[in-house]
């Protein structure tokens, strides 16, 4: 384990993060608000710490490649340090006096969870609102992927880092050079982001609101600058635009790249996309029918609310146009189940991912078929490709570990005196990077009323969910630290 080279990479990254902190400063100056001082000081502290860390850990070979062990440590520390230093503007600007709350908000932003502890978001200055959503946008495609695309130091051994950060069981290279792959993915992300801003602005949403809500949509993060979330705008056209872009963000971004290159057949032949599409359609139909029968006299009104909330939860965005916590039990708990599924591998969504759910379902059906035909060889296929036993075993282990961590966290938080509905939904919403839950953390409320102990547990769940468990958990294995 080369700790020195790991710290050198972290220092290099922190210098970059410090520069990014100056972006919301421009927003503060435009609106004439004094929160720009908090960002200037935060940028100075973050960059200075990065310089110092890089200098203290300097090696003879500045471009020495790191290996898999260092990759685990670097990936984990980048996300942890980003969340810690990302909390500084909240403290210096006076948004939070409690460091745990500042860390929670920052961690929720970078991991694209969207769970907030701010009681009245509408009184915050524009710079803080911009930074809050900007962290989600950075975390959506991945701060490591962005670093690989821009920083030469992270590009060395970049495949190790990218595979640990990328959501899903596999990582597809678009080009032989991993830095070029990172640039192409971020290029697609930028094009879609710009298109959404334009459409929201043309639909009547103010420019600033369009930008920050694009940050929350494309990252599937869900932070809003309104207490009522997207419901504050009340326009069906805005709802439709955000539904479409949430759905797009929940797709594998490699598919978007292939579509831009004119490979339309790839989309239709992708089995995970088909599963994702029909999962959304089926859930929308079920929820619409119940809402139409029990809550809304208009079918179109029921369809509008059902479509938005289903896509928002499946993609783990967490935006809301209504308080779904008051919906009938079937619809409400269907949304809860969808919190565990999430979007596609290679998307900005969280949770377990559609491809894992597909393989687990196929594995289950195969076990039933083997009872009938014990000697049959029944490979698990995704399209034309057969999943290897190693992949199936890895996904099964991930699923069981995911549920185990969810159950342990649920017990710990219930021991802190939190009601059971609030507890299980908060744990599902944070480990799945969804955001709003049910009960005391429902879409019309937030996480502010929870204790410091519970917030720390939920912060850990956010991090575990974003880095897909193993990247963090391996650091607690004694064998990992042995030479």
C-alpha positions as CSV (number, residue, x, y, z in Angstrom):
1,X,0.0,0.0,0.0
2,X,1.6,3.3,-1.2
3,X,-0.1,5.8,1.1
4,X,2.2,8.6,0.0
5,X,1.0,8.4,-3.6
6,X,-2.6,8.2,-2.4
7,X,-2.2,11.5,-0.5
8,X,-0.5,13.1,-3.4
9,X,-3.5,12.4,-5.6
10,X,-5.9,13.7,-2.9
11,X,-3.9,16.9,-2.7
12,X,-4.0,17.3,-6.4
13,X,-7.8,16.8,-6.3
14,X,-8.3,19.3,-3.5
15,X,-6.5,22.0,-5.5
16,X,-9.1,21.4,-8.2
17,X,-12.0,21.4,-5.8
18,X,-10.8,24.7,-4.4
19,X,-11.0,26.3,-7.8
20,X,-14.5,24.9,-8.3
21,X,-15.6,26.7,-5.1
22,X,-15.0,30.0,-6.9
23,X,-17.8,29.3,-9.4
24,X,-20.6,30.2,-7.0
25,X,-18.7,33.3,-6.1
26,X,-19.6,34.7,-9.5
27,X,-23.2,34.1,-8.7
28,X,-23.0,35.8,-5.4
29,X,-21.4,38.9,-7.0
30,X,-24.0,39.1,-9.7
31,X,-26.8,39.2,-7.1
32,X,-24.8,41.5,-4.8
33,X,-24.9,39.2,-1.8
34,X,-22.1,38.9,0.8
35,X,-21.8,35.1,0.8
36,X,-19.0,35.4,-1.8
37,X,-16.6,35.9,1.1
38,X,-17.4,32.4,2.4
39,X,-16.5,30.9,-1.0
40,X,-13.3,32.8,-1.4
41,X,-12.1,31.7,2.1
42,X,-13.3,28.1,1.5
43,X,-11.5,28.0,-1.9
44,X,-8.3,29.4,-0.2
45,X,-8.4,26.8,2.6
46,X,-9.2,23.9,0.3
47,X,-6.5,24.8,-2.2
48,X,-3.9,25.5,0.4
49,X,-4.6,22.2,2.1
50,X,-4.3,20.5,-1.3
51,X,-0.9,22.2,-2.0
52,X,0.4,21.2,1.4
53,X,-0.8,17.6,1.2
54,X,0.7,17.3,-2.3
55,X,4.0,18.8,-1.2
56,X,4.4,16.6,1.9
57,X,3.6,13.5,-0.1
58,X,5.7,14.3,-3.2
59,X,7.4,11.3,-4.8
60,X,10.4,11.1,-7.1
61,X,8.1,10.1,-10.0
62,X,5.2,12.5,-10.2
63,X,3.4,10.3,-12.7
64,X,3.9,7.0,-10.9
65,X,0.9,4.7,-11.5
66,X,-1.1,3.5,-8.5
67,X,-2.6,0.0,-8.2
68,X,-5.9,-1.4,-7.1
69,X,-5.3,-1.0,-3.3
70,X,-4.4,2.6,-3.8
71,X,-7.4,3.0,-6.0
72,X,-9.8,2.0,-3.3
73,X,-8.2,4.4,-0.8
74,X,-8.1,7.3,-3.2
75,X,-11.7,6.8,-4.4
76,X,-12.9,6.7,-0.8
77,X,-10.8,9.7,0.4
78,X,-11.8,11.8,-2.6
79,X,-15.5,11.5,-1.8
80,X,-14.9,12.0,1.9
81,X,-12.6,15.0,1.6
82,X,-14.9,16.6,-1.0
83,X,-17.9,16.3,1.4
84,X,-15.8,17.7,4.3
85,X,-14.4,20.6,2.5
86,X,-17.6,21.2,0.6
87,X,-19.3,21.8,4.0
88,X,-17.0,24.8,4.8
89,X,-19.1,27.4,2.8
90,X,-22.2,26.4,4.7
91,X,-20.4,27.1,8.0
92,X,-18.6,30.3,7.0
93,X,-21.8,31.8,5.5
94,X,-23.8,31.1,8.7
95,X,-26.2,28.6,7.1
96,X,-25.3,26.0,9.8
97,X,-23.7,26.4,13.2
98,X,-23.6,22.6,13.7
99,X,-20.7,21.0,11.7
100,X,-22.7,17.7,11.5
101,X,-25.6,19.5,9.7
102,X,-23.1,21.1,7.3
103,X,-21.5,17.8,6.6
104,X,-24.9,16.1,6.1
105,X,-25.9,18.8,3.5
106,X,-22.6,18.5,1.7
107,X,-22.5,14.7,1.7
108,X,-26.1,14.7,0.5
109,X,-25.1,17.0,-2.3
110,X,-22.0,15.3,-3.6
111,X,-23.6,11.8,-3.4
112,X,-26.7,13.2,-5.2
113,X,-29.0,12.0,-2.4
114,X,-30.9,15.3,-2.0
115,X,-31.8,14.8,1.7
116,X,-31.7,18.2,3.3
117,X,-31.5,19.5,6.9
118,X,-32.3,23.1,5.8
119,X,-35.7,24.1,7.1
120,X,-36.4,27.2,4.9
121,X,-34.3,27.0,1.7
122,X,-35.9,30.0,0.1
123,X,-34.2,32.5,2.5
124,X,-30.7,31.4,1.5
125,X,-28.5,33.6,-0.7
126,X,-28.1,32.7,-4.4
127,X,-24.4,31.7,-4.0
128,X,-25.2,29.0,-1.4
129,X,-28.2,27.8,-3.4
130,X,-25.9,27.5,-6.5
131,X,-23.2,25.7,-4.6
132,X,-25.7,23.3,-3.0
133,X,-27.0,22.2,-6.4
134,X,-23.6,22.5,-8.1
135,X,-22.2,19.8,-5.8
136,X,-25.0,17.5,-7.0
137,X,-24.2,18.1,-10.6
138,X,-20.5,17.4,-9.9
139,X,-21.3,14.2,-8.1
140,X,-23.8,13.0,-10.7
141,X,-21.4,12.1,-13.5
142,X,-18.7,11.7,-10.8
143,X,-16.1,14.0,-9.4
144,X,-13.5,11.4,-10.0
145,X,-14.5,11.0,-13.7
146,X,-14.3,14.8,-14.0
147,X,-10.9,14.8,-12.4
148,X,-9.7,12.0,-14.8
149,X,-10.9,14.1,-17.7
150,X,-9.1,17.3,-16.6
151,X,-6.2,16.4,-14.2
152,X,-3.3,14.4,-15.7
153,X,-2.4,13.1,-12.2
154,X,-5.8,11.3,-11.9
155,X,-5.6,10.0,-15.4
156,X,-2.7,7.8,-14.5
157,X,-4.4,4.7,-13.2
158,X,-7.7,6.3,-14.0
159,X,-9.4,3.1,-15.0
160,X,-8.9,1.8,-11.4
161,X,-10.6,4.9,-10.0
162,X,-13.4,5.1,-12.6
163,X,-14.4,1.5,-12.1
164,X,-14.8,2.1,-8.4
165,X,-16.9,5.3,-8.8
166,X,-19.0,4.2,-11.8
167,X,-22.5,3.0,-10.8
168,X,-23.1,-0.6,-11.8
169,X,-21.3,-3.9,-11.9
170,X,-19.2,-3.1,-15.1
171,X,-17.6,-0.1,-16.6
172,X,-17.5,0.4,-20.4
173,X,-14.6,2.2,-22.1
174,X,-15.7,4.3,-25.1
175,X,-12.1,4.8,-26.2
176,X,-8.7,3.0,-25.5
177,X,-7.6,5.9,-23.3
178,X,-9.7,6.3,-20.1
179,X,-9.2,10.1,-20.0
180,X,-10.8,10.3,-23.4
181,X,-13.7,8.2,-22.2
182,X,-14.2,10.5,-19.2
183,X,-14.2,13.5,-21.5
184,X,-16.8,12.0,-23.8
185,X,-19.1,11.1,-20.9
186,X,-18.8,14.6,-19.5
187,X,-19.4,16.0,-23.0
188,X,-22.7,14.2,-23.2
189,X,-23.5,15.3,-19.7
190,X,-22.8,19.0,-20.6
191,X,-24.9,18.8,-23.8
192,X,-27.9,17.3,-22.1
193,X,-27.5,19.8,-19.2
194,X,-27.5,22.8,-21.5
195,X,-30.5,21.5,-23.4
196,X,-32.5,21.1,-20.2
197,X,-31.7,24.7,-19.1
198,X,-32.9,26.0,-22.4
199,X,-36.1,24.1,-22.4
200,X,-36.9,25.0,-18.7
201,X,-36.2,28.7,-19.5
202,X,-38.5,28.7,-22.6
203,X,-41.2,27.0,-20.5
204,X,-41.2,30.0,-18.2
205,X,-38.8,29.1,-15.3
206,X,-36.4,31.9,-14.4
207,X,-32.8,31.4,-15.7
208,X,-31.3,30.9,-12.2
209,X,-34.0,28.5,-11.3
210,X,-33.5,26.6,-14.6
211,X,-29.8,26.2,-14.0
212,X,-30.0,24.9,-10.4
213,X,-32.9,22.6,-11.2
214,X,-31.0,21.2,-14.1
215,X,-28.2,20.5,-11.6
216,X,-30.7,18.5,-9.5
217,X,-32.2,16.7,-12.5
218,X,-29.3,15.6,-14.6
219,X,-27.5,14.4,-11.4
220,X,-30.7,12.8,-10.2
221,X,-29.9,14.7,-7.0
222,X,-33.2,16.4,-6.3
223,X,-32.2,19.5,-4.4
224,X,-34.6,22.3,-5.1
225,X,-34.6,26.1,-4.2
226,X,-38.2,25.9,-3.3
227,X,-39.7,24.4,-0.2
228,X,-42.5,22.8,-2.3
229,X,-39.9,21.5,-4.8
230,X,-41.0,21.4,-8.4
231,X,-44.6,21.7,-7.2
232,X,-44.0,25.4,-6.5
233,X,-44.0,26.1,-10.2
234,X,-47.4,24.5,-10.8
235,X,-46.9,24.1,-14.6
236,X,-47.5,20.8,-16.5
237,X,-45.0,21.8,-19.2
238,X,-42.2,22.2,-16.6
239,X,-43.2,18.9,-15.0
240,X,-43.0,17.1,-18.4
241,X,-39.6,18.6,-19.2
242,X,-38.2,17.4,-15.8
243,X,-39.8,14.0,-16.2
244,X,-38.1,13.5,-19.5
245,X,-34.7,14.6,-18.3
246,X,-35.0,12.6,-15.1
247,X,-35.7,9.5,-17.3
248,X,-32.8,10.4,-19.5
249,X,-30.5,10.8,-16.5
250,X,-31.6,7.4,-15.3
251,X,-30.3,5.8,-18.5
252,X,-26.8,4.5,-19.1
253,X,-24.8,7.5,-20.4
254,X,-22.9,5.2,-22.8
255,X,-26.3,4.7,-24.6
256,X,-26.6,8.5,-24.9
257,X,-23.1,8.6,-26.4
258,X,-24.0,5.8,-28.9
259,X,-27.2,7.7,-29.8
260,X,-25.3,10.9,-30.5
261,X,-23.1,8.8,-32.8
262,X,-26.2,7.5,-34.7
263,X,-26.2,4.0,-33.2
264,X,-30.0,3.8,-32.6
265,X,-30.2,0.0,-32.7
266,X,-28.1,-0.1,-29.5
267,X,-30.9,1.5,-27.5
268,X,-33.6,-0.9,-28.7
269,X,-31.3,-4.0,-28.2
270,X,-30.2,-3.0,-24.7
271,X,-32.1,-5.4,-22.3
272,X,-31.5,-3.2,-19.3
273,X,-33.0,-0.2,-21.0
274,X,-36.1,-2.2,-22.0
275,X,-36.5,-3.4,-18.4
276,X,-36.0,0.2,-17.1
277,X,-38.6,1.6,-19.6
278,X,-41.3,-1.0,-18.8
279,X,-40.7,-0.7,-15.1
280,X,-41.5,3.0,-15.3
281,X,-44.5,2.5,-17.5
282,X,-45.9,-0.3,-15.3
283,X,-45.4,1.6,-12.1
284,X,-47.0,4.7,-13.5
285,X,-50.1,2.8,-14.7
286,X,-50.6,1.1,-11.3
287,X,-50.2,4.4,-9.4
288,X,-52.3,6.4,-11.8
289,X,-55.2,3.9,-11.5
290,X,-55.2,4.0,-7.7
291,X,-54.9,7.8,-7.5
292,X,-57.7,8.2,-10.1
293,X,-60.0,5.8,-8.1
294,X,-59.2,7.1,-4.6
295,X,-57.8,10.7,-4.8
296,X,-58.2,12.6,-8.1
297,X,-61.4,12.8,-10.1
298,X,-59.4,13.6,-13.3
299,X,-57.5,10.8,-14.9
300,X,-55.0,13.3,-16.5
301,X,-54.3,14.9,-13.1
302,X,-53.7,11.4,-11.6
303,X,-51.4,10.6,-14.5
304,X,-49.5,13.8,-14.1
305,X,-48.7,13.3,-10.4
306,X,-48.1,9.6,-10.8
307,X,-45.7,10.0,-13.7
308,X,-43.6,12.6,-12.0
309,X,-43.3,10.8,-8.7
310,X,-42.6,7.4,-10.2
311,X,-39.9,8.6,-12.5
312,X,-38.5,10.8,-9.7
313,X,-38.2,7.8,-7.3
314,X,-37.1,5.2,-9.8
315,X,-34.3,7.5,-11.0
316,X,-33.5,8.3,-7.3
317,X,-33.9,12.1,-8.1
318,X,-36.3,12.9,-5.3
319,X,-38.1,15.9,-6.7
320,X,-41.7,16.2,-5.7
321,X,-44.8,17.9,-7.1
322,X,-47.1,16.7,-4.3
323,X,-46.8,15.1,-0.9
324,X,-46.9,11.4,-1.8
325,X,-46.7,10.5,1.9
326,X,-50.5,11.2,2.0
327,X,-51.2,8.9,-1.0
328,X,-53.1,5.6,-0.5
329,X,-51.0,2.8,0.9
330,X,-50.5,0.8,-2.3
331,X,-49.0,3.8,-4.2
332,X,-47.0,5.0,-1.3
333,X,-45.4,1.6,-0.6
334,X,-44.8,0.9,-4.3
335,X,-42.7,4.1,-4.4
336,X,-40.9,2.8,-1.3
337,X,-40.0,-0.5,-3.1
338,X,-38.9,1.5,-6.2
339,X,-36.3,3.3,-3.9
340,X,-34.4,0.0,-3.8
341,X,-34.3,-0.6,-7.6
342,X,-33.1,2.7,-9.0
343,X,-32.0,3.4,-12.6
344,X,-29.6,1.8,-15.0
345,X,-25.9,1.0,-14.5
346,X,-23.8,3.8,-15.9
347,X,-26.4,6.5,-15.1
348,X,-26.4,9.1,-12.4
349,X,-29.0,7.2,-10.4
350,X,-28.4,5.4,-7.1
351,X,-29.8,2.2,-5.5
352,X,-29.3,-1.4,-6.6
353,X,-29.7,-0.8,-10.4
354,X,-31.9,-2.4,-13.0
355,X,-29.2,-4.7,-14.4
356,X,-28.6,-6.3,-11.0
357,X,-32.4,-6.8,-10.4
358,X,-32.7,-8.4,-13.9
359,X,-29.9,-10.9,-13.2
360,X,-31.3,-11.7,-9.7
361,X,-34.7,-12.4,-11.2
362,X,-33.2,-14.5,-14.0
363,X,-31.2,-16.4,-11.3
364,X,-34.3,-17.0,-9.3
365,X,-36.2,-18.4,-12.3
366,X,-33.3,-20.6,-13.3
367,X,-33.3,-22.1,-9.8
368,X,-36.9,-23.0,-10.2
369,X,-36.3,-24.5,-13.7
370,X,-33.4,-26.6,-12.3
371,X,-35.9,-28.3,-10.0
372,X,-37.7,-29.5,-13.1
373,X,-34.6,-30.2,-15.2
374,X,-31.7,-30.9,-12.7
375,X,-29.1,-31.6,-15.4
376,X,-29.9,-28.7,-17.7
377,X,-27.3,-26.0,-18.3
378,X,-29.2,-22.7,-18.0
379,X,-27.0,-19.6,-18.6
380,X,-28.2,-16.2,-17.5
381,X,-28.4,-14.0,-20.6
382,X,-28.6,-10.3,-21.0
383,X,-29.4,-9.8,-24.7
384,X,-26.9,-12.0,-26.6
385,X,-24.4,-12.1,-23.8
386,X,-24.3,-14.7,-21.0
387,X,-23.4,-13.4,-17.6
388,X,-20.5,-15.3,-16.0
389,X,-20.9,-17.1,-12.7
390,X,-18.4,-14.6,-11.2
391,X,-20.7,-11.7,-12.2
392,X,-23.8,-13.5,-10.9
393,X,-22.1,-14.3,-7.6
394,X,-20.9,-10.7,-7.2
395,X,-24.3,-9.3,-7.8
396,X,-25.9,-11.8,-5.3
397,X,-23.3,-10.8,-2.7
398,X,-23.9,-7.1,-3.4
399,X,-27.7,-7.5,-3.0
400,X,-27.4,-9.4,0.3
401,X,-24.8,-6.9,1.7
402,X,-27.0,-4.0,0.6
403,X,-30.0,-5.4,2.5
404,X,-27.8,-6.3,5.5
405,X,-26.4,-2.8,5.8
406,X,-30.0,-1.4,5.4
407,X,-31.2,-3.6,8.3
408,X,-28.3,-2.8,10.6
409,X,-28.7,0.9,10.0
410,X,-32.4,0.6,10.6
411,X,-31.9,-1.0,13.9
412,X,-29.3,1.5,15.0
413,X,-31.5,4.5,14.1
414,X,-34.6,2.9,15.8
415,X,-32.4,2.5,18.9
416,X,-32.0,6.3,18.8
417,X,-35.8,6.6,19.2
418,X,-36.8,7.4,15.6
419,X,-40.3,6.0,14.6
420,X,-40.2,2.9,12.4
421,X,-41.7,4.3,9.3
422,X,-39.4,7.3,9.4
423,X,-36.4,5.0,10.1
424,X,-36.9,2.5,7.3
425,X,-37.7,5.1,4.7
426,X,-34.8,7.3,5.7
427,X,-32.4,4.4,5.5
428,X,-33.8,3.3,2.1
429,X,-33.7,6.9,0.8
430,X,-30.1,7.5,1.9
431,X,-28.5,4.3,0.9
432,X,-30.3,4.5,-2.4
433,X,-29.4,8.2,-2.8
434,X,-33.1,9.0,-3.2
435,X,-33.6,11.9,-0.7
436,X,-37.2,12.2,0.6
437,X,-38.7,9.3,2.5
438,X,-41.9,8.8,4.5
439,X,-43.1,10.0,7.9
440,X,-40.9,12.7,9.5
441,X,-38.6,12.7,6.5
442,X,-41.4,12.9,3.9
443,X,-41.4,15.2,0.8
444,X,-43.1,18.0,2.7
445,X,-40.6,17.8,5.6
446,X,-36.8,17.1,5.9
447,X,-34.1,15.5,8.0
448,X,-33.5,18.5,10.3
449,X,-35.3,17.0,13.3
450,X,-33.0,13.9,13.5
451,X,-30.2,13.6,16.1
452,X,-26.6,14.0,15.3
453,X,-26.0,10.3,15.7
454,X,-28.7,9.4,13.2
455,X,-27.4,12.0,10.7
456,X,-23.9,10.5,10.9
457,X,-25.4,7.0,10.2
458,X,-27.3,8.4,7.3
459,X,-24.2,10.2,6.0
460,X,-22.4,6.9,6.0
461,X,-25.3,5.3,4.1
462,X,-25.2,8.0,1.5
463,X,-21.5,7.4,0.9
464,X,-21.8,3.6,0.9
465,X,-24.7,3.9,-1.6
466,X,-22.9,6.3,-4.0
467,X,-19.7,4.2,-4.0
468,X,-21.6,0.9,-4.1
469,X,-20.6,-0.5,-0.8
470,X,-17.3,-2.4,-1.5
471,X,-15.1,0.7,-2.1
472,X,-15.8,1.9,1.5
473,X,-16.2,-1.4,3.3
474,X,-12.8,-2.8,2.0
475,X,-11.0,-0.2,4.0
476,X,-12.3,-1.9,7.2
477,X,-10.8,-5.3,6.3
478,X,-7.4,-5.8,8.1
479,X,-6.0,-7.8,5.2
480,X,-6.4,-4.7,2.9
481,X,-3.7,-2.8,4.9
482,X,-1.1,-5.7,4.8
483,X,1.7,-5.6,2.3
